Amino acid sequence: MEKGRREDGKSSEVKILVIGTGAIGGFYGAKLAQAGALVSVVARSDHDSILAEGIHVESDAGDTRFAPEKVLRSAPDYGDPPDIILVATKVLPGADTPNLIRGAVGPGTSILLIQNGIDIEEPVRLTFPETEILSGLAFIAANRVGPGRILHLDYGRLTLGRYPSGPSSRAEAIRSLLESVGVPCLVTEDVVTARWQKLVWNAPFNPISVLAGGVDTRTILGSEESTRLARAVMEEVSQLAAAAGHPLPADVIDQNIQGTRVMKPYKTSMLLDFENRRPMEVEAILGNAVRIARSLGVAIPHMETLYALLKLVDSRIGS
Amino acid sequence: MEKGRREDGKSSEVKILVIGTGAIGGFYGAKLAQAGALVSVVARSDHDSILAEGIHVESDAGDTRFAPEKVLRSAPDYGDPPDIILVATKVLPGADTPNLIRGAVGPGTSILLIQNGIDIEEPVRLTFPETEILSGLAFIAANRVGPGRILHLDYGRLTLGRYPSGPSSRAEAIRSLLESVGVPCLVTEDVVTARWQKLVWNAPFNPISVLAGGVDTRTILGSEESTRLARAVMEEVSQLAAAAGHPLPADVIDQNIQGTRVMKPYKTSMLLDFENRRPMEVEAILGNAVRIARSLGVAIPHMETLYALLKLVDSRIGS
């Protein structure tokens, strides 16, 4: 197992604290460690297992295993603040991200949120107004299959950028690290537009996959009516993004439909959560968009319908 | 068990052939027999049981048991045509109602369709253009709990009228029979408007009850977002009905919401079908409305969303 040291032995490693050791935190944590960053993790239920066994990413592209520099139960235990806090937890109504990281944020720390949804950065920005916030979007198919065990199925590209906009040398540093180990990475100066663009895919496919009875992308696009629905939702996201000041490319819908048609049949993260009776990211993916639409007076009836249904389904998970 | 004879012994009984011995056919068949009509039934899977045991309606308002005049396997076996053919089958894409009744329709026969949905009369009207068609709507909570065994939970009112419009002495005769045994009955000269009015309730509650994960009416109206959704669907039905030439009362939505709030928590027929893995009346209740909306150029995005989702759910029932 690597210890997060670069081969040239230099001690100028970027210090990264990863919050959450699911598929996203585990994958990017492992890749950043492989690239030479000093990666520590905060893990709760998986703490003891990761302390003993490290984190293991299985992938057709080659396995990655690493022992984090520190395996902590909470962020304040980290000590001197890290350069980057990478937050990779799910965005759920009960999850208080500012509180999770509060004790570890120093004056030189950047906070990188690799999470789903739209408008998810605001609680962190309000709590840490002086801190650089980086917003990241993972285009990856990966699942946590056990404590500290991640199965990487496909893709892996990270898009990130300073929130709400602008250049960032930290984002560039992360890009260099990831690309040095073969993980595609794109730095954008307009990450909010990138979030809207990702919502074009998430807003239809995540909810439909659950509400239509547990179906993959091929099944959804195998039906004329549900393809029509997916397109209608994408159209609403596109109109909403434009109204919010983030117009998307004209061909964004066709690109998403066609790109999904050529993908392997894919179970969405929401469907995996649903099947495992875990809470779903209903508010991050749909609720926030519905609230933005209502505040801007934009009609998004298809999304509102999915939201109302999914909220009821979600409220009964675990009940 | 009564034999469908009136107490005064007259032989002028109305001859009724009931197609389908589920909750609807069983309940109204039993009540019409109790009222003195000569009621025969066509039953398939329940044939032998009904031949041996008759039909039994259990109800807090008093049980009804009757032995049908004839228990047949198919309509042409009936012999001389009946006065009324009462069709109480589910409206499913595979169900060929004209073919089910073809051999039993005589020149004096009226066809009464007590079925869910909108625009469900057309196949019968096209096949039997010279025959009086009566369209009926059952406001009843009743379930088939076994072969020939119906559990009547609540309500029971039948609204019926000549299709597409106009007066009908046969409809009046049915009303007299039902009211003579305490079943409320309303004859309308505008039954299509009555169907739209019933769709105001069916279009939201049936689909939402299934798609939101198997919930009753109280759960749906216990959530602000799904109440909002139910209202939005009702608004679309109302607009569509008006565009189709059947404007509904202005307070139809409030009446339906408030009426449902004071009802006992109720599982919709679609949810009962879903839970029992039986095909649902997706096309009768939503598909036909969507097609009418598209032909008239009326936007019903909430209903289209429900339709697309439900069609996928339904296509996987029994798979």
Chai-1 contact restraints between the chains, C-beta under 6 A:
chainA,res_idxA,chainB,res_idxB,connection_type,confidence,min_distance_angstrom,max_distance_angstrom,comment,restraint_id
A,L211,B,L211,contact,1.0,0.0,6.0,A-B,restraint_1
A,L211,B,L309,contact,1.0,0.0,6.0,A-B,restraint_2
A,A212,B,L309,contact,1.0,0.0,6.0,A-B,restraint_3
A,A212,B,L312,contact,1.0,0.0,6.0,A-B,restraint_4
A,A212,B,V313,contact,1.0,0.0,6.0,A-B,restraint_5
A,G213,B,V313,contact,1.0,0.0,6.0,A-B,restraint_6
A,G213,B,R316,contact,1.0,0.0,6.0,A-B,restraint_7
A,S223,B,L312,contact,1.0,0.0,6.0,A-B,restraint_8
A,E225,B,A308,contact,1.0,0.0,6.0,A-B,restraint_9
A,E225,B,K311,contact,1.0,0.0,6.0,A-B,restraint_10
A,S226,B,A308,contact,1.0,0.0,6.0,A-B,restraint_11
A,S226,B,L312,contact,1.0,0.0,6.0,A-B,restraint_12
A,L229,B,T305,contact,1.0,0.0,6.0,A-B,restraint_13
A,L229,B,A308,contact,1.0,0.0,6.0,A-B,restraint_14
A,P301,B,P301,contact,1.0,0.0,6.0,A-B,restraint_15
A,P301,B,H302,contact,1.0,0.0,6.0,A-B,restraint_16
A,H302,B,P301,contact,1.0,0.0,6.0,A-B,restraint_17
A,H302,B,T305,contact,1.0,0.0,6.0,A-B,restraint_18
A,T305,B,L229,contact,1.0,0.0,6.0,A-B,restraint_19
A,T305,B,H302,contact,1.0,0.0,6.0,A-B,restraint_20
A,T305,B,T305,contact,1.0,0.0,6.0,A-B,restraint_21
A,A308,B,E225,contact,1.0,0.0,6.0,A-B,restraint_22
A,A308,B,S226,contact,1.0,0.0,6.0,A-B,restraint_23
A,A308,B,L229,contact,1.0,0.0,6.0,A-B,restraint_24
A,L309,B,L211,contact,1.0,0.0,6.0,A-B,restraint_25
A,L309,B,A212,contact,1.0,0.0,6.0,A-B,restraint_26
A,K311,B,E225,contact,1.0,0.0,6.0,A-B,restraint_27
A,L312,B,A212,contact,1.0,0.0,6.0,A-B,restraint_28
A,L312,B,S223,contact,1.0,0.0,6.0,A-B,restraint_29
A,L312,B,S226,contact,1.0,0.0,6.0,A-B,restraint_30
A,V313,B,A212,contact,1.0,0.0,6.0,A-B,restraint_31
A,V313,B,G213,contact,1.0,0.0,6.0,A-B,restraint_32
A,R316,B,G213,contact,1.0,0.0,6.0,A-B,restraint_33
